[in-house]
């Protein structure tokens, strides 16, 4: 009887050990703080793991699978995936976009506002007037133009005049304005327009036309501003 009891206990212990082994094998091994790093398995430790040394590189990761990264960093939303303590440029570390924009959008030259202006404080009586401006655009964008002319009608009848911007010798239709000035009164012709333009050098004019011999002293000015797309 004693022999049977001893064998029964031994058999129970053996079965328990086998069950425990099967249960342990059904879960991935997880390294804890102080354990060795287990390759090919999930490792978890709630403490910083550091590696230091004076080699050319303290850690090198090589992935032989085509198209697969050598390093995959995962973080919670709102957390930076990488932290560094140096501002030294990293060779071959490229970025296609910054804040969703290509590098050309951050070019200082391309985004620097380009401004040109002209003015005339003593426009001859009875003469049409042109105020030329030249501007070189470094990229595609928009040109904002604004001009204004003040003049006096010293005749006994109404005086009709036109003003607007000319591009390459031709008027920009959307910029042309007409003003009727009563006799013996001052008037102002103002035009504002925005046009799309590509890179290149442009000569524009703000013009005053239809001025009769009866139109008295006048003065005017214009400006243009380029904004990159």
C-alpha positions in Angstrom: 0.0 0.0 0.0 2.8 2.4 0.8 4.4 1.7 -2.6 1.2 2.5 -4.4 0.7 5.7 -2.4 4.2 6.8 -3.2 3.8 6.1 -6.9 0.5 8.0 -6.9 2.1 11.1 -5.5 5.0 10.9 -7.9 2.5 10.5 -10.8 0.5 13.5 -9.7 3.6 15.7 -9.4 4.7 14.6 -12.9 1.3 15.4 -14.4 1.3 18.8 -12.7 4.8 19.6 -14.1 3.7 18.7 -17.6 0.6 20.8 -17.3 2.6 23.8 -16.0 5.1 23.4 -18.9 2.3 23.3 -21.5 0.7 26.4 -19.9 4.0 28.3 -19.9 4.7 27.4 -23.5 1.3 28.7 -24.6 2.3 32.3 -23.6 5.3 34.3 -25.0 8.2 34.7 -22.7 8.4 38.3 -21.5 11.6 39.7 -20.1 11.3 41.6 -16.9 13.6 44.2 -15.3 17.0 42.6 -14.9 16.3 39.7 -17.4 18.4 39.2 -20.5 16.9 40.5 -23.8 15.0 37.6 -25.5 15.3 37.8 -29.3 12.3 36.9 -31.5 9.9 37.4 -28.6 8.1 40.3 -27.0 10.1 42.0 -24.2 8.7 44.3 -21.6 10.4 46.3 -18.8 9.2 49.4 -17.0 12.6 50.8 -16.8 15.1 52.4 -19.2 17.5 50.1 -21.0 20.7 51.8 -22.0 23.7 50.9 -24.1 26.9 53.0 -24.0 30.3 52.6 -25.4 33.0 54.2 -27.6 32.5 52.2 -30.8 31.9 53.7 -34.2 28.2 52.9 -33.6 26.9 51.5 -30.3 23.9 49.8 -32.0 23.4 48.7 -35.7 20.1 47.3 -37.0 20.1 45.6 -40.4 17.0 44.4 -42.1 17.5 42.1 -45.1 13.9 42.2 -46.1 13.3 44.5 -49.1 11.1 47.5 -48.4 11.1 46.9 -44.7 12.5 49.4 -42.2 15.4 48.6 -39.8 13.7 50.4 -37.0 10.0 50.7 -36.2 9.0 53.2 -33.4 5.5 53.2 -31.9 4.2 55.8 -29.5 0.9 57.1 -28.2 -1.0 59.9 -30.0 0.7 63.2 -29.3 4.0 61.7 -28.4 7.2 62.2 -30.4 8.6 58.9 -31.8 12.2 60.1 -31.4 14.2 62.4 -29.1 17.8 63.6 -29.7 20.2 65.9 -27.9 22.1 67.3 -30.9 21.3 69.7 -33.7 24.0 68.2 -35.9 22.7 67.4 -39.4 22.1 63.6 -40.0 23.6 62.6 -43.3 21.1 60.9 -45.7 18.2 61.5 -43.4 15.6 63.0 -45.8 12.1 64.2 -45.4 9.7 64.6 -48.4 7.4 67.1 -46.6 7.5 69.5 -43.6 4.1 70.4 -42.1 2.6 68.9 -45.3 4.6 71.1 -47.7 7.4 70.4 -50.1 10.8 72.1 -49.5 10.3 74.5 -52.3 7.4 76.1 -50.4 9.9 77.0 -47.7 12.4 78.7 -50.0 13.1 82.1 -48.6 13.5 83.5 -52.1 10.3 82.0 -53.4 8.3 83.2 -50.4 9.9 86.6 -50.0 7.3 89.3 -51.0 8.3 91.1 -54.1 7.2 94.7 -54.2 7.4 97.4 -56.9 5.9 100.9 -56.9 5.8 104.2 -58.8 4.4 107.7 -58.3 4.1 111.1 -60.0 3.2 114.2 -58.0 3.1 116.5 -61.0 1.2 115.0 -63.9 1.0 117.4 -66.9 -2.3 119.0 -67.6 -4.3 117.4 -70.3 -1.9 114.4 -70.8 -2.5 110.7 -70.5 -0.3 109.2 -67.8 1.5 105.9 -67.4 3.3 104.7 -64.3 5.6 101.7 -65.2 6.8 99.0 -62.8 9.1 96.1 -63.3 9.1 93.0 -61.1 10.9 89.6 -61.2 8.8 86.7 -59.9 10.8 83.7 -58.6 7.9 81.3 -58.7 4.3 80.9 -59.6 1.9 83.0 -57.5 -0.4 86.0 -57.5 0.3 89.6 -58.2 -1.7 92.2 -56.3 -1.9 95.6 -58.0 -3.4 98.8 -56.8 -3.3 102.3 -58.3 -4.9 105.7 -57.8 -4.9 109.0 -59.6 -6.4 112.3 -58.3 -7.1 115.1 -60.8 -9.0 118.3 -61.2 -11.6 119.1 -63.9 -11.2 122.8 -64.6 -13.6 122.9 -67.5 -17.3 123.8 -67.7 -18.4 120.2 -68.6 -18.1 116.8 -67.3 -14.9 114.9 -67.9 -14.7 111.1 -68.4 -11.4 109.3 -67.8 -10.3 105.7 -67.5 -7.6 104.1 -65.5 -6.3 100.6 -65.2 -3.3 98.2 -65.4 -1.6 97.2 -68.6 0.4 93.9 -68.9 2.7 93.6 -71.8 1.1 96.6 -73.6 -2.5 95.2 -73.2 -5.0 96.3 -70.6 -6.1 93.8 -67.9 -9.9 94.0 -68.5 -10.8 93.4 -64.9 -8.8 96.4 -63.8 -10.2 99.1 -66.1 -12.3 101.7 -64.3 -14.2 104.8 -65.6 -14.8 107.9 -63.6 -16.9 111.0 -64.5 -15.7 114.2 -62.9 -18.2 117.2 -62.6 -16.9 120.6 -63.8 -14.8 122.5 -61.3 -14.3 119.4 -59.1 -11.7 116.9 -58.0 -12.0 113.3 -58.8 -10.2 110.0 -58.2 -9.8 107.0 -60.4 -8.8 103.9 -58.4 -8.2 100.3 -59.5 -7.4 97.1 -57.6 -6.8 93.7 -59.2 -5.3 90.4 -58.5 -3.9 88.2 -61.3 -2.1 84.8 -61.4 1.4 84.8 -62.9 4.3 82.4 -63.4 8.0 82.9 -62.7 9.7 85.5 -64.9 10.2 89.3 -65.3 7.2 91.5 -65.9 6.7 95.1 -66.8 3.3 96.6 -65.9 1.9 100.0 -66.2 -0.9 101.8 -64.3 -2.4 104.2 -66.9 -4.7 107.1 -66.9 -6.5 107.6 -70.3 -9.1 109.9 -71.9 -7.7 113.0 -70.2 -8.9 116.1 -72.1 -7.2 119.4 -72.5 -9.4 120.8 -69.8 -8.1 118.4 -67.1 -6.1 120.3 -64.6 -3.3 119.2 -62.2 -3.1 115.6 -61.2 -1.0 113.2 -59.2 -1.0 109.4 -59.0 0.7 106.4 -57.6 0.6 102.6 -57.9 2.1 99.5 -56.4 2.3 95.8 -56.9 2.9 92.9 -54.6 3.8 89.3 -55.4 2.7 86.4 -53.2 3.9 82.9 -53.9 1.3 80.1 -54.2 
